[in-house]
Amino acid sequence: MKKQSIDDAAQLFRDGDPPSVKKMISELIRQGNFVHRKSAYHIKCGECNFYLPRGTITKDPDVKMDERGPEAFLRIVPMTLLIDSDD
C-alpha cells in the first residue's frame, strides 16, 4: 500500500476547514488510509465520501449514509475497508 507523503497531506487541509475536519483527516492518515481532497467540499477515502459543510457521507457508487459528521466518517471508513477487503 502506498503511503501518503507529507506534501500530499499538506494539500488536504484548507484554511476554512473546521478543527473537527482537520482532526478527521489527520486521523485517517495516521491509520494508514489514503485520503483524497477532490474539492474544498469533498474528501474521499476508499469508497467513502465526506461533504462539507453538512458532513454528509456517501459510499460509492451512490449510497447516502444516515450518519453525518467527521466522527461518523471515522467510524464508517474502517468498516467499509474491511468489507471491501473480504470480497
TORPA-881716 format. One line per 3 residues: their letters; for each residue x, y, z of N, C-alpha, C. Coordinates in nm, 2 decimals. Each point is the difference from the previous one (the first is absolute). Last residue first. Layout:
N
A = X/Y/Z/X/Y/Z/X/Y/Z ~ ...
***
This chain:
87
DDS = -1.40/-0.92/-0.02/-0.06/-0.04/-0.13/0.10/-0.09/-0.08 ~ 0.08/0.23/0.44/-0.05/-0.14/0.00/-0.05/-0.05/-0.13 ~ 0.15/0.45/0.08/0.11/-0.09/-0.01/-0.04/-0.14/0.01
DIL = -0.32/0.35/0.04/0.05/0.00/-0.14/0.12/-0.10/-0.01 ~ -0.19/0.08/0.43/-0.10/-0.06/-0.09/0.06/-0.02/-0.14 ~ 0.25/0.25/0.31/0.00/-0.14/0.03/-0.10/-0.08/-0.08
LTM = 0.02/0.46/-0.06/0.12/-0.05/-0.05/0.01/-0.15/0.04 ~ -0.36/0.25/0.16/-0.02/-0.03/-0.15/0.13/-0.06/-0.05 ~ 0.00/0.12/0.45/-0.10/-0.11/-0.02/-0.01/-0.03/-0.15
PVI = 0.27/0.37/0.14/0.06/-0.13/0.03/-0.10/-0.11/-0.02 ~ -0.18/0.44/-0.07/0.11/-0.03/-0.09/0.07/-0.14/0.03 ~ -0.35/0.20/0.29/-0.04/-0.07/-0.12/0.11/-0.04/-0.09
RLF = 0.07/0.26/0.40/-0.05/-0.14/0.04/-0.03/-0.08/-0.13 ~ 0.14/0.45/-0.04/0.11/-0.08/0.06/-0.04/-0.14/0.04 ~ -0.32/0.31/-0.15/0.08/-0.04/-0.11/0.12/-0.08/0.05
AEP = -0.29/0.19/0.32/-0.06/-0.11/-0.07/0.08/-0.05/-0.12 ~ 0.15/0.38/0.23/0.01/-0.12/0.09/-0.06/-0.12/-0.07 ~ -0.03/0.42/-0.22/0.13/-0.06/0.00/0.01/-0.12/0.08
GRE = -0.48/0.13/-0.20/0.10/0.06/0.08/0.13/-0.08/0.00 ~ -0.51/-0.22/-0.07/0.07/0.12/-0.05/0.11/0.04/0.09 ~ -0.37/-0.45/-0.14/0.09/0.07/0.10/0.06/0.12/-0.07
DMK = -0.26/-0.31/-0.25/-0.08/0.08/0.09/0.08/0.09/0.10 ~ 0.15/-0.13/-0.52/0.00/-0.06/0.14/-0.09/0.09/0.09 ~ 0.00/-0.10/-0.55/0.01/0.11/0.10/-0.01/-0.07/0.14
VDP = 0.16/-0.18/-0.50/-0.07/-0.03/0.12/0.02/0.10/0.10 ~ 0.17/-0.11/-0.48/-0.09/0.11/0.03/-0.09/-0.03/0.12 ~ 0.40/-0.27/-0.16/-0.02/0.10/-0.11/-0.09/0.11/0.04
DKT = 0.28/-0.04/0.33/-0.01/-0.03/-0.14/-0.08/-0.13/-0.02 ~ -0.08/0.30/0.43/0.09/-0.11/-0.04/-0.03/-0.02/-0.15 ~ -0.07/0.45/0.36/-0.05/-0.10/-0.10/0.11/-0.10/-0.02
ITG = -0.15/0.44/0.36/0.09/-0.12/-0.03/-0.07/-0.08/-0.10 ~ -0.01/0.54/0.22/-0.07/-0.11/-0.06/0.10/-0.11/-0.04 ~ 0.04/0.45/0.23/0.06/-0.13/0.05/-0.07/-0.12/-0.06
RPL = -0.05/0.50/-0.08/-0.10/-0.07/0.07/0.05/-0.13/0.07 ~ 0.22/0.34/-0.31/0.01/0.03/0.14/-0.09/-0.09/0.09 ~ 0.27/-0.23/-0.32/-0.02/0.11/0.08/-0.10/0.09/-0.06
YFN = 0.09/-0.55/-0.05/-0.02/0.13/-0.07/-0.03/0.11/0.11 ~ 0.23/-0.53/-0.11/-0.04/0.10/0.11/-0.02/0.13/-0.07 ~ 0.04/-0.56/-0.15/0.01/0.14/-0.03/-0.05/0.09/0.11
CEG = 0.20/-0.55/-0.13/-0.08/0.09/0.08/0.03/0.15/-0.03 ~ 0.21/-0.42/-0.16/-0.12/0.03/-0.07/-0.09/0.09/0.07 ~ 0.50/0.05/0.09/-0.05/-0.12/-0.05/-0.13/0.03/-0.08
CKI = 0.08/0.40/0.20/0.09/-0.10/0.06/-0.06/-0.13/-0.04 ~ -0.06/0.58/-0.10/-0.03/-0.14/-0.04/0.11/-0.09/0.07 ~ -0.25/0.53/0.01/0.11/-0.08/0.04/-0.03/-0.15/-0.02
HYA = -0.19/0.53/-0.14/-0.01/-0.15/-0.02/0.13/-0.06/0.04 ~ -0.09/0.48/-0.03/-0.12/-0.05/0.07/-0.01/-0.15/0.00 ~ 0.34/0.27/-0.22/-0.01/0.06/0.13/-0.11/-0.06/0.09
SKR = 0.18/-0.32/-0.37/-0.03/0.14/0.00/0.00/0.05/0.14 ~ 0.15/-0.43/-0.08/-0.05/0.02/-0.13/-0.03/0.14/-0.03 ~ 0.33/-0.28/0.32/-0.08/0.12/0.02/-0.04/0.03/-0.15
HVF = 0.16/-0.48/0.26/0.01/0.09/-0.12/-0.09/0.12/0.03 ~ 0.28/-0.42/0.28/-0.10/0.09/0.00/0.01/0.09/-0.12 ~ 0.16/-0.50/0.22/0.04/0.10/-0.10/-0.12/0.09/-0.02
NGQ = 0.15/-0.29/0.46/-0.09/0.01/-0.11/0.05/0.11/-0.10 ~ 0.18/-0.14/0.44/0.06/-0.06/-0.12/-0.09/0.00/-0.12 ~ -0.04/0.19/0.46/-0.05/-0.14/-0.01/0.06/-0.07/-0.12
RIL = 0.07/0.46/0.07/0.08/-0.07/0.10/-0.04/-0.15/0.00 ~ -0.24/0.29/-0.29/0.14/-0.02/-0.04/0.08/-0.08/0.10 ~ -0.43/0.12/0.12/-0.01/-0.09/-0.11/0.14/-0.03/-0.06
ESI = -0.04/0.33/0.33/-0.02/-0.14/0.06/-0.01/-0.10/-0.11 ~ 0.03/0.46/-0.12/0.13/-0.05/0.06/-0.01/-0.14/0.06 ~ -0.39/0.20/-0.18/0.10/-0.02/-0.11/0.13/-0.06/0.06
MKK = -0.33/0.14/0.30/-0.05/-0.11/-0.07/0.11/-0.04/-0.11 ~ 0.06/0.40/0.24/0.03/-0.11/0.08/-0.04/-0.13/-0.07 ~ -0.11/0.39/-0.21/0.14/-0.01/0.00/0.05/-0.12/0.08
VSP = -0.45/0.11/0.02/0.03/-0.05/-0.13/0.15/-0.02/-0.02 ~ -0.17/0.21/0.39/-0.04/-0.14/0.00/0.03/-0.07/-0.13 ~ 0.08/0.48/0.05/0.10/-0.09/0.07/-0.04/-0.15/0.00
PDG = -0.18/0.30/-0.40/-0.01/0.00/0.14/0.10/-0.09/0.07 ~ 0.09/0.25/-0.48/-0.05/-0.12/0.07/-0.02/0.02/0.15 ~ 0.17/0.33/-0.34/-0.14/0.00/0.05/-0.05/-0.12/0.07
DRF = 0.44/0.04/-0.22/-0.01/0.10/0.10/-0.14/0.00/0.07 ~ 0.18/-0.46/-0.20/-0.04/0.13/-0.06/-0.02/0.10/0.12 ~ 0.26/-0.52/-0.12/-0.06/0.10/0.09/-0.02/0.13/-0.06
LQA = 0.20/-0.37/-0.23/-0.13/-0.04/0.04/-0.07/0.10/0.09 ~ 0.46/0.01/-0.18/-0.10/0.05/-0.09/-0.14/-0.04/0.04 ~ 0.38/-0.15/0.24/-0.01/0.15/0.02/-0.11/0.05/-0.09
ADD = 0.12/-0.46/-0.03/-0.08/0.03/0.11/-0.02/0.15/0.02 ~ 0.29/-0.15/-0.34/-0.14/-0.03/-0.03/-0.09/0.04/0.11 ~ 0.46/0.04/0.09/-0.05/0.10/-0.10/-0.14/-0.02/-0.04
ISQ = 0.21/-0.32/0.28/-0.03/0.13/0.07/-0.05/0.11/-0.09 ~ -0.09/-0.51/-0.15/0.11/0.09/0.03/-0.04/0.12/0.08 ~ -0.22/-0.51/-0.03/-0.02/0.14/-0.04/0.12/0.08/0.05
KKM = 0.02/-0.53/-0.15/-0.02/0.09/0.12/-0.02/0.14/-0.05 ~ -0.11/-0.49/-0.24/0.08/0.12/-0.01/-0.04/0.09/0.13 ~ -0.02/-0.55/-0.03/-0.08/0.12/0.00/0.09/0.12/0.00
***
